[in-house]
């Protein structure tokens, strides 16, 4: 008998896909559960009430609920929280905040780009890729938690992004910018000098403490790539840090009163002074571009630049590779020299026929 009385209760013990036991106060309740369990099993539904409850909850998850859950459990732990918030909200608005996640389809995924382009014809491939990246994260998260069937196979479109011109600061621009900043706020001039000669991100500079800087190097412990790196210091940067470290505690920040907003205020004044107000790429981050560009143009190996800049992947550093024409010029020069050389005359100047006949060997053995 699948139902047995145990004291004041009735226990159901049935074997379906596995053994199930459950106790009830009355035989009627026990018999009802036994019948319902067999029906659920026949339909392929969870037999256990707790699992069935979770399945029902998963079935009712909306895109807005999913977005908030991913924000809380994943994106809130990242540095780009605000960006994730913006991108995920765009996706949810398109798919429908109250729409059920379980109804996602490849057609709906493809329509995200169509709807974005209908709202803004000039939306860039880069923007589409960022939005789709957010959607991909949410779908993968939902699959792991059973909100979407694990066998749901989907494809995220990838749009080819145009390669934009890399803006960097020329030597003359740097000279004029530093000179002007010295007249309005000398500390800003020091900050810009450090950024140009270390390639630090603004957030990395603001976190820098006295103990992070030695007489010859600075160490970035917390970076965008998640990896620490050490950057050697040029003499003028060493002098700036030497002055700032004086009489400060080891754990104190070197630029405690500075923020991106405050730096941008002074930077824009310098940009206006240089007559570059209409140059949208002339922003503080251009200092980092300048650091990488100058290293590449002066023959530093690409892998060294990657480590100094703290790029997590070499493809980011390769954006600067075309800025170094030295090796390419030498390559073409070698081609031209080869075309001007007499036939059968190798690079060392010996006639090929003479070599084949053993002339070199004979001469060396003489």
C-alpha positions in Angstrom: 0.0 0.0 0.0 1.4 3.4 -1.0 -0.4 5.1 2.0 0.2 4.0 5.5 -0.9 5.4 8.8 1.9 6.6 11.0 0.5 7.6 14.4 -1.8 10.5 13.8 -0.7 11.1 10.2 -0.8 9.3 6.9 2.4 8.8 4.8 2.4 8.4 1.1 5.4 6.5 -0.4 5.4 6.1 -4.2 8.1 5.4 -6.7 8.0 7.3 -10.0 11.3 8.7 -11.4 12.5 8.2 -7.8 11.1 7.5 -4.4 8.8 10.1 -2.8 7.6 10.2 0.8 5.1 12.8 2.1 3.0 12.9 5.3 -0.6 14.4 5.7 -3.0 14.8 8.6 -5.8 12.9 6.8 -6.1 10.0 4.4 -8.1 12.1 1.9 -5.2 14.6 1.7 -2.7 11.8 1.2 -4.8 10.1 -1.5 -5.3 13.5 -3.3 -1.5 14.2 -3.3 -0.8 10.7 -4.6 -3.1 11.2 -7.5 -1.8 14.7 -8.3 1.8 13.5 -8.1 1.2 10.7 -10.6 -0.6 13.1 -13.0 2.3 15.7 -12.7 4.8 12.9 -13.4 2.9 11.8 -16.5 2.9 15.4 -17.8 6.7 15.7 -17.2 6.2 18.3 -14.5 8.1 18.3 -11.1 6.5 15.9 -8.7 7.9 17.7 -5.6 5.8 20.7 -4.5 8.9 22.7 -3.7 10.4 22.2 -7.1 7.0 22.9 -8.7 6.9 26.1 -6.8 10.3 27.1 -8.1 9.3 26.1 -11.6 6.2 28.3 -11.4 8.3 31.2 -10.1 10.8 30.8 -12.9 8.0 30.8 -15.4 6.8 34.2 -14.1 10.1 36.1 -14.2 9.9 39.3 -16.3 12.7 41.1 -18.1 12.7 43.9 -15.5 12.9 41.4 -12.7 15.8 39.7 -14.5 17.6 42.9 -15.1 17.4 43.9 -11.5 18.6 40.5 -10.4 21.6 40.6 -12.7 22.4 44.2 -11.6 22.4 43.1 -8.0 24.3 39.8 -8.3 26.7 40.6 -11.1 27.0 44.1 -12.5 27.0 45.8 -9.1 30.3 44.1 -8.4 31.9 45.6 -11.6 33.4 49.1 -12.1 31.1 49.9 -15.1 27.9 49.7 -13.1 26.4 52.8 -14.5 27.1 51.7 -18.1 25.5 48.3 -17.4 22.5 50.1 -15.9 22.0 52.2 -19.1 22.5 49.3 -21.6 20.3 46.9 -19.7 17.5 49.4 -19.4 17.5 50.0 -23.1 17.2 46.3 -23.8 14.4 45.8 -21.3 12.5 48.8 -22.8 12.7 47.1 -26.2 11.7 43.6 -25.1 9.1 44.9 -22.6 9.6 45.3 -18.9 6.6 43.1 -18.0 7.3 40.5 -20.8 8.2 37.0 -19.6 11.8 36.0 -20.0 10.8 32.4 -20.9 9.3 33.7 -24.2 12.6 34.9 -25.6 13.3 33.9 -29.2 16.0 34.4 -31.8 13.6 36.6 -33.7 13.1 38.9 -30.6 16.9 39.1 -30.3 17.4 40.1 -33.9 14.6 42.7 -33.6 16.5 44.6 -30.9 18.8 46.1 -33.5 15.9 46.8 -35.8 14.0 48.7 -33.2 17.0 50.7 -32.0 17.7 51.7 -35.6 14.1 52.8 -36.1 14.4 55.1 -33.1 17.8 56.4 -34.1 19.0 55.9 -37.7 22.5 57.0 -36.8 23.0 54.5 -34.0 26.6 53.2 -34.3 27.7 49.6 -34.6 29.7 50.0 -31.4 26.5 51.1 -29.5 24.6 48.1 -30.9 27.4 45.8 -29.8 27.3 47.2 -26.2 23.6 46.8 -25.9 23.7 43.2 -27.3 26.5 42.4 -24.8 24.2 43.3 -22.0 21.4 41.1 -23.4 23.8 38.2 -23.8 24.8 38.5 -20.1 21.1 38.5 -19.1 20.2 35.5 -21.2 23.1 33.4 -20.0 22.3 34.3 -16.4 18.6 33.3 -17.0 19.6 29.9 -18.5 21.8 29.1 -15.5 18.9 29.7 -13.1 16.3 27.9 -15.1 14.3 31.0 -16.2 15.0 30.0 -19.8 15.4 26.4 -21.0 19.1 25.4 -20.8 18.9 24.0 -24.4 17.8 27.4 -25.8 20.4 28.1 -28.5 20.8 31.7 -29.4 23.1 33.9 -31.4 24.0 37.5 -30.6 24.7 39.7 -33.7 28.1 41.2 -33.9 28.5 44.4 -35.9 31.8 45.5 -37.4 33.0 48.7 -35.7 34.8 51.4 -37.7 38.3 52.1 -36.7 38.4 55.7 -35.5 41.3 58.0 -35.7 43.4 57.9 -32.5 43.9 61.4 -31.1 47.0 62.1 -29.1 48.7 65.2 -27.8 51.5 66.7 -30.0 54.7 67.9 -28.4 53.7 71.5 -29.1 50.2 71.0 -27.7 51.7 69.5 -24.5 54.1 72.4 -24.1 51.4 75.0 -24.5 48.8 73.2 -22.4 51.2 72.6 -19.4 52.4 76.3 -19.6 48.8 77.5 -19.5 47.7 75.2 -16.7 50.7 76.4 -14.6 49.3 79.9 -14.7 45.8 78.9 -13.5 46.3 75.8 -11.3 49.8 74.3 -11.0 48.4 71.0 -9.5 46.5 70.4 -12.7 49.7 70.8 -14.7 51.3 68.1 -12.6 48.3 65.8 -13.0 48.4 66.1 -16.8 52.2 65.6 -16.8 51.8 62.4 -14.8 49.0 61.1 -17.1 50.9 61.7 -20.3 54.0 60.0 -19.0 52.5 57.0 -17.1 49.4 56.2 -19.1 47.3 55.9 -16.0 43.5 56.0 -16.1 42.0 58.8 -14.1 40.5 56.4 -11.6 43.9 54.7 -11.1 45.5 58.1 -10.4 42.9 59.1 -7.9 43.4 55.8 -6.0 47.2 56.1 -5.9 48.6 56.2 -2.4 52.1 57.2 -1.0 53.1 53.6 -0.5 52.2 52.8 -4.2 55.0 55.1 -5.5 58.8 54.5 -5.0 61.7 56.6 -6.2 61.6 54.9 -9.6 58.2 53.2 -10.1 54.5 53.3 -9.3 52.3 50.3 -8.9 48.7 50.1 -9.9 47.1 47.4 -7.7 43.4 47.9 -8.8 42.9 48.3 -12.5 40.2 47.8 -15.1 41.8 44.5 -16.3 41.9 43.2 -12.7 45.7 42.8 -12.8 48.3 44.8 -11.0 51.1 46.5 -13.0 54.2 48.5 -12.4 55.2 51.6 -14.4 58.7 53.1 -14.5 58.8 56.9 -13.9 60.6 59.5 -16.0 62.6 62.1 -14.1 60.0 64.9 -14.2 57.3 62.6 -12.9 59.6 61.3 -10.1 60.1 64.9 -9.0 56.4 65.6 -8.9 55.7 62.5 -6.8 58.7 63.3 -4.5 57.1 66.6 -3.6 53.6 65.2 -3.1 54.8 62.3 -0.9 56.6 64.6 1.5 55.0 64.6 5.0 52.1 62.3 4.0 51.2 59.0 5.7 51.9 55.8 3.7 48.2 55.1 3.2 47.1 58.6 2.3 46.1 59.3 -1.3 48.3 61.5 -3.4 45.4 63.4 -5.0 42.6 63.1 -2.4 40.7 66.2 -3.5 40.4 65.4 -7.2 37.7 63.9 -9.3 37.1 63.4 -13.0 34.6 66.3 -13.0 37.0 68.7 -11.3 39.9 67.8 -13.7 37.6 68.2 -16.7 36.7 71.8 -15.6 40.4 72.9 -15.8 41.1 70.8 -18.8 38.3 72.5 -20.8 39.8 75.9 -20.0 43.1 74.7 -21.4 41.4 73.2 -24.4 39.7 76.6 -25.1 43.0 78.4 -24.7 44.6 76.1 -27.4 41.6 76.8 -29.7 40.5 73.1 -29.6 37.0 73.6 -28.3 35.5 71.9 -31.4 37.7 68.8 -31.1 35.5 66.2 -29.4 38.4 63.8 -28.9 40.5 66.3 -27.0 39.5 65.1 -23.5 41.6 64.0 -20.5 41.7 60.4 -21.6 43.7 61.6 -24.6 46.7 61.6 -22.2 46.6 57.8 -22.1 46.4 57.6 -25.9 49.4 59.9 -26.0 51.4 57.6 -23.7 50.7 54.5 -25.8 51.2 56.4 -29.1 54.6 57.8 -28.2 55.9 54.4 -27.0 54.9 52.8 -30.2 56.3 55.6 -32.4 59.6 55.3 -30.6 60.0 51.6 -31.3 58.9 50.0 -28.0 57.7 46.4 -28.6 53.9 46.1 -28.7 53.9 43.5 -25.9 55.8 46.0 -23.6 53.2 48.7 -24.4 50.4 46.3 -23.5 52.0 45.6 -20.1 52.7 49.3 -19.3 49.2 50.4 -20.3 47.5 47.5 -18.5 45.6 46.3 -21.5 44.0 42.9 -20.7 44.1 41.8 -24.4 46.7 42.6 -27.1 44.0 43.6 -29.6 43.5 46.8 -27.6 47.1 47.7 -27.9 47.2 46.8 -31.6 45.0 49.9 -32.3 48.2 51.9 -32.0 50.5 49.6 -34.0 49.8 51.3 -37.3 51.1 54.6 -35.9 54.7 53.3 -36.1 55.9 53.6 -39.6 59.6 53.0 -38.9 59.6 49.2 -39.4 57.4 49.5 -42.5 59.7 52.2 -44.0 62.7 49.9 -43.5 60.8 47.0 -45.1 60.0 49.0 -48.3 63.6 50.3 -48.3 64.9 46.7 -48.3 62.5 46.0 -51.3 63.9 49.0 -53.2 67.5 48.0 -52.5 66.7 44.6 -53.8 65.3 46.0 -57.1 68.3 48.3 -57.6 70.8 45.5 -57.0 72.4 43.8 -60.1 70.9 40.4 -61.0 72.4 37.4 -59.3 74.0 39.7 -56.7 72.9 38.7 -53.1 72.8 41.1 -50.1 76.5 40.4 -49.2 77.6 41.5 -52.6 78.9 38.2 -54.0 77.9 36.9 -57.4 75.6 34.0 -57.2 77.4 32.1 -60.0 80.7 32.5 -58.1 79.1 31.1 -55.0 77.6 28.1 -56.8 81.0 27.2 -58.3 82.5 27.2 -54.8 84.4 30.4 -55.2 83.7 31.6 -51.6 84.8 28.3 -50.2 87.9 28.2 -52.3 88.8 31.8 -51.3 88.2 31.1 -47.6 90.4 27.9 -47.7 93.3 29.7 -49.4 
